[in-house]
């Protein structure tokens, strides 16, 4: 899923607001967008941060909604 600092006032199905963005080591308030993609592991330069358990749970719930599980 895509992470963006472009936080809007309205949210679409599958979007997750990162509530603990500072704890996740993100530079700005962020939203996770329901854009699924795969990339080669070798293209990953570095980890941006780590989601808190609550934010991770919200992302898992969003994935269930998106994928219909």
DABELSUL-V236676 format. One line per field, one symbol per residue. burial: I if it has 24 or more other ideal C-beta (glycine too) atoms within 12 Angstrom, else O. A space follows every 10 residues. Layout:
BEGIN
burial = ???
END
This chain:
BEGIN
burial = IOIOOOOOOO OOOIIIIIOO IOOIOIOOOI IIIIOOOOOO OOOOOOOOOO IOOOIOOIIO OIOOOOOOO
END
